[in-house]
Amino acid sequence: MRSVSKGLSTRSLAIAVAQTKDCLRLYTLKILEQRSKLMPTMPLNMTRRAKRLSEQRWLLDAIISLMGPDWDQGRLGYMSSACGHDSQGDFIGLRQRIKTYNDMTREFMQAARRRELRAEAELKQGHESTARESFFTASVLYGGAQWSIEANTPLNLNLNQKKTDCYAKFIQLAGRHIEPLDVPFEDRSVPAILSLPPTYKHGDRVPCVVIISGMDGWKELSVAMDGDKWLQRGFAVLAIDGPGQGEALIREVWYDPDTYGKLGSSTFDLAAARPEIDPSRIVVHGLSFGSYWATTLAAAEPRFLACGVAMTCFEAGGFSLFETASPTFKLRFMYMTGATDEAELDRIAQKLDVFKLAPQIKCPVLVAAGEDDQLSDSHYTFDFLNSLTGAKSLIFYEGEDHGMHASRAGQLGPEAYTMVADWLSDRVRGIEAQSMYTEVDATGMVHVEPWGDQREYTYGITENTKKLIFGN
């Protein structure tokens, strides 16, 4: 012990031992990685349910080998943005290592475990802030590992438990109020997370935004670890995994377009009953397929003050989403609905009709969308807004795809999600909504004018470009 006391303190020795154990764990993970390199993510009979995916699987792997894990959407971007700057290495590594569809779960899972081990080691050393960051990032990475498993397999169930366990440890260290909740739905419930802004003081009643992410999203990802857009604007956030999404899938609460609207009143009632929330200032926000879900809630529950969505999925029947986009979307939708074959799924997809919802919507609606959205034909967005009788606005990005970041309009112009957040913030501040058309052109310039009685989309050219080339 004299040699130890001369060279290392007891605390330093403990740290060194802990780090050695972590290195051994990571080495074990590496061995498991090599042994499992050829293991499929799901049983073959589950993949065969989607004919196009089965036929194009070789092509899908070839595309992923060239484009990486963002071949169909910018998942690494939105995941890393929620986790903060120090997570960049995790996601850069994933981009380098993922070369096939099967790699998705394996690589995300191993990255998550490395982060989890790091968080536990930092916590033992008293570095709570560092542990907080790694537990949050581990939770997001475990959620990413679930994405390519389109069934409740044992691995998927275990990954979901890891995701929620890491998030629970993040909650203990977060430094702000975060509370898991359950939202009643028919004779079941769906999971939710309530987050209060860091500036919240006891006795305050703050506005609340109900957030529904897309078919690939989950509630833990809906609020950024730090600097969240909604919390920074003073909102409480109620992020939900609705039927067919996130943890609700693990509970086998499937998505049915005929019953989803029932979630509207139960979600609103849960938020309105909270003493921290002002029931007169509850709004709803959805992203990607969540744009359809949020619109469904706004149609079913007239007490929502406003509805703001981005990355629309308004195309009736979802032909572009299920038949022309990546074949993985259709398999995901089969999982979401509990459909056992494509014939059953096609019958469910025919129920996706945003125009049936329009007559029921009483609150102001904002939509942010890309002109070249590969998942939803733009004319459905225009026609839907034309069918609304109340205030409606569209922020339309020239030449942009579904994510609105791939082309010049989204890169040079104002950030779409920030504009949606500011618009909903204006509503809870009591500013009356107007019906407006906002176009962000390919140079990033913003053009704003009243919506008018009706507004049509001309394929291949936006309103502003049409005026520049052909005049009024």
N, C-alpha and C positions, 0 to 999 in steps of 0.2 A: 504493500500500500504506500510505502514511502516513495517508490518510483512514480506511482500514480499522482501523488500529491505534488511532486516536483514538476511533473509535465502537464497533467490535466487536472482540472477541478472535478469534483464528483458530478456536477451538473454537465460539464463538457463531455465527460465520459458517457453519461446517460444519453446525451444527444448523439454521440458517435455510435453507440450501440443501436439506438433507434434507427439511425440512418442506414446502418449496415443491414438491419432486418428489412427495411424498405427495399434496399437494393436486391436482397435475396427474393423478396416477393415479386419484384419487377422481372427478375431473371426467370422465375417460375412462369410468369405470364408469357414471357417470350417463348419459352419451351412449348407452352400450351398453344401459342399462336402457330408455331411451326407444325405441330401435330394436327391442328384443326384446319389447315389451310384449304383442304378440299371438302370440308364438311358443308352441306347445303344448309340454308337458313330455315327452310320449311320442307315438310314432306311433299313428294312429287304430286300426290293427288290434290293438294291444295293449290299448287301452281297451275295445274291442268284445268282448273275451273274457268280460267280466262283464256279463251282460244287464241286471241291475238298475242298475248304475252307468251304462251307456249310456243307459237310459231316464230316469234321474233326474239326469243330469249338470246340466241347467239348474237343477233344484231345489237340487242341492248347491251350485252357485255362488251361488244366491240366499241360501241359509242362511249360507254363509261371508261374504257381503257384510254380513249382519246381525250375525253372532256372531263373526266373525274366525277365526283359525287354531285356536282351541280348541273348535270346534263338536262334536268327537267325543270329546275327551279334553283334560286339562289339560297339554298338551305344553310350552307356554311356561313354566308354573310349574315343572315338574320339570327342564327344561333350565336355566333361570336359577338355580334353587337349587343346582345342581351347580357353576355358574360363579361364584357369589358376588355380593355387593352391587353391585359396579361394573359388572356386566353388565346391570343393569336397563334402561338406556337402549336397549341393543340389542334387547331383547325387547319393550319398550313400543313401539318403532318398528315392529317386525314386526307387532304387533297392529294398529297403525294402517294399515299399508300393504297387508296381505294381504286382498284382497277376492274372489279366485277361487281355485279349486284350482290353476290354473297358476301363480299368484303364489307358491305355497309354495316351490318350488325356486328361482325367480329371486330372491326377496327374501332367503331364507336364504343363498343363495350370495353375494350382494352384501354382506350384512352380515358374512359370514365373511371375505371378501376385505378389507373395511375393517379388521377386527380383525387380520388377518394382516399387513397393511401397517403398522399401528400397532405391532405386536409387533416387526417387523423394525427400524422406526425407533427404538424405545426400546432395543432391544438394541445398536444402533450407538452410542447415547449412553451406554451403560454402565448403563442402568436394568434390570438383570436381573429383579428382582422384578416390575416392571410388565410386562416382556416375557413372563414366565412366565404371568401372568394372561391376557394377550391371546392367546397361543398356545393355551392351554387352551380359551378361549372360542371362538376361531376353529375349533378342532377340533370342538367341539360343534355349532357353527353349520353347518359343512360336513356333518356327519352329519345335521342336520335338513334340509338341502337335498336329501339323498338320499331322504328318506322318501316323497315322492310320485312317485318314479320306480320303477315296478314291473317293471323289466326291466334287464338288464345292457347298457344303452345306452352309447355312448362317453362321454356326459356323466356318467352314474352312475359309471363307472370312474374318470374324472378326479376327480370329487368325492371318491371314496373315497381316492384317492391323496393329495389335499389334506388330508383328515381325518387320515390316518395320519402324514403329514409334519409337520403342525402338532403333533400329539400327541408325536411323537418329539422335537421341539424343546422341548416342555414338559417331557418326561422329563429332558432335559439340565439344566434349571433348577429341577427340582422340589424338590431338597433332601431327598429320601427315595428309597428304593430302589423303582424301578418297572422291570419287565422284561417285554418281549413274549415270548410262548412259543407253541408249537404243541402241541395235544393230538391224539394219534393217534386216528383214527376210520376203521375198516375199512381200506381201502388208501389213504386220504387223511388229511388233518389239518384241524382247525379252529383258528382263532386264539384266543389268550387273553392276558391281561395279569395279571401277579403284582405286587401292591403290598404292601409291608411297612409296618407302622406306624412313625410318626416316632420312636417311643421304642425301636425295635428295636436291640439290641446284639449284636455278633458272639458266636455261641455260644448265643444264646437259641433255644428251640423254642416257637413261639407257636401258638395255635389258628388255624385257617383256615376261612373261609367261601367256598364256591364259589357265585358269583352268576350267575344267568341272568335277564336282563331280559325284557321282553315282545317281541311280534312287531314292534313299532315301535322297540325299543331296540337299543343296541349297547354293546360292552364299554367303550369310552372314557368312556361316560356313567355307568357303574356305580359309580364311586368319585368322590366330590366333590373338587374341587381343594383345598379346605381344610375342616377340621372334619368330615370324613367320619364317619358313625355307626359304621362297622365298625372303621376304623383307630383311632378314639378309644377304642374298647373293647378294643384290643389284638389285634384279629384281623389276620392276613394275609388279603388278598382275592385270590382267583383268579377274575377275571371272564372269562367265555367267550362267544364268539359261536358258539353251537351250529349244527348243520345247519339251514339255512333262515333264518338270522338274521345281520344285520350283514355283516361282512367274509366270513363263510362263503358268503353268497350270491354275492359277487363271485367266489369260487372255484368256484361252481356245485356246492356241497355242499348238496343239497336236503334238505328235511325229509321223513322217512318215519316215521310212527308205529311201524312194525314194527321199525325198526332203531335208533331214537334211543337206546334203553336201553343200547346198546353203549358209548355215551359215558360211562356211569357209572363203569365200572371203570378206563377209561383216564384219566379226569379224576382219580379218587381216587389212582391209582398215581402220576400226575405230581405231585400235591400231596404225597403221603406220602414221595416220594423226595427232596424238598427238605430240606436240612439245617436250614433255618430253621423248618420246620413240624413240629409234634407230630402224628404220624399217628393218635394216639388221640383227637384233638380236631378232627376235620374235619366240618363241617356243610354243608348245602346250603340255599340260599335262592333263591326265584323270585318274580318280580313279573308280574302280569297273565298273559299266555299262558305266561310263565316259571313260573307256579304249576304248570301241567301238566307242563312240562319238568322242573322240579325234582323233582316227585313221581315222574316216570318214572325219574330217576336214583336216587332213594332206593329205588325198588322193585327196580331192577336191581343195585344195589350195597349189600349189607347192612352194609358197614363204616362208612357214614356214621353219625355219632353222633346226629344229629337233622336234621329237615327243617322249615323254617318258611317259609310262603308268604303272600302278600297279593294282593288283587284277583284272585279266583279265575276260572279258565276251566275249570270242571269239568263243564259241561253236555255230556252225551253227544251226539256228532254236531255240536255247535256251532250249533244252529239259531238261537238268539238272536244269536250273534256274526255269522253269515253272512247271515241272512235278515231280521232286524228292526233291527239296528244300522246304522251308516253303511255304504253300499255299498262304500266303499273297503276295508273289512276283507276282503271276499271277493277282491278283486283282489290285495291284499297276500298272501293265503294262496295264491293261484295262483302268484304269484312265488316264495313260500317253498318250495313243493312241486315246482315245475317243471311243474305241470299245464298242459296246452295248451288245455283247454276245461273248461266247468263240469261236464260229466258225469264227467270224470276227477277233478276236485276233489271232487265230492260223494261219490265212492267212497272217496277218501282220508279225508274228514271223518267218514265212518261208522266209521272205525277209532279215533276219539277217544273212549276209554271209560276213565275213571279207575277204574271199579269192577273192571276186569280187573287193575289194578295193586295194589289193596288187599291181597290175600292175600300178596303178596310183601314188603310193607313191614314191617320189624321195628323200626325206630327210632321214637321219639316224633315226633308231627306236630303243628304249630301252624298254624292257618289264621286270617287276618284278612280279613273280608269285609263288604260292605255289603248291607243287607237288600234294597234296590231295585237291585241290580246289573243293569244293562241288557245285559250281555254273557253272563251265566251265571245261570240260575234258581237261587235259593237252596236249593231242596229237594235239589238234587244235592250241594251242599256238606254238608248235614246227613246225607244218606244215605251219602255217602262216609265221613265220620267215623264213623258208626255201624258201618260194615263193617270198620273197623280193629280188630285184636285188642289192639294195644298202647296206650300212653298217647296220648291225643289231646285237643286243646283248640281251642276256637273263640272268637275275639273278634269279636262281631257288632254292627255299627253300625246302629242303628235309622234307617230312612228314608234311608240313604246309598246312593249309586250306586257304580259300579265303582271310582272313584278315592278314595272315602271322604273327600272334602274339601268336597263341594258343599252339604251340609246341616248342621243344627245339631249332630248327634251327633259328626261329625268335626271341626267347628269349635270346639265347646265341650268335648269330651271329650279324653282322652289321644290322642296322635298314634299312628296305627296302626303305622307303620314303626318307630317307636321301641320300641313294645311288642314287636314281632317281634324286633328287635335285642336287647332285654333278655332275652327268653325264650331265644334261642339263646346269649346270653352265660351265662345260668344253667346251661345244659347243659354248656358247656365248663368251667365252674367246678365241675362235679361234683354239682350239685343235681339230685335225681331229679325227673323230670317226673310230674305228676299229670294225670288226665283232668278237665278243667274246662270250664265254659261261662261266658264273660264277655260281658255285654251292656252296651253303651254306649247309654244312652237319649237321647232328643231334647233333654234338658237338659244332657247331658254327664256325667251321673252314671253310675258304674260299678257293675254288679251281678254278683257272682261266686257260682257254686255248682258242686257236682260234676256231671260230665257224666251220670252214671247209666248204666243198661244201654243205653237207647235214648233218643234225643231227636228229636222231630218238629218240623218247621216248619209253622206254621199261616199260610197266605197272608193277608196284610193286617194281621197283628198279631204283635208279638214276645212272648216269654215273659213279660217283666216287665210290659208293658202289659196283657197278658191277665190277669195276677194282680191288677193294680190295678183293672181294670174288672169282671172276673167273679169275682174271688176264687180261692182254691185249689181 
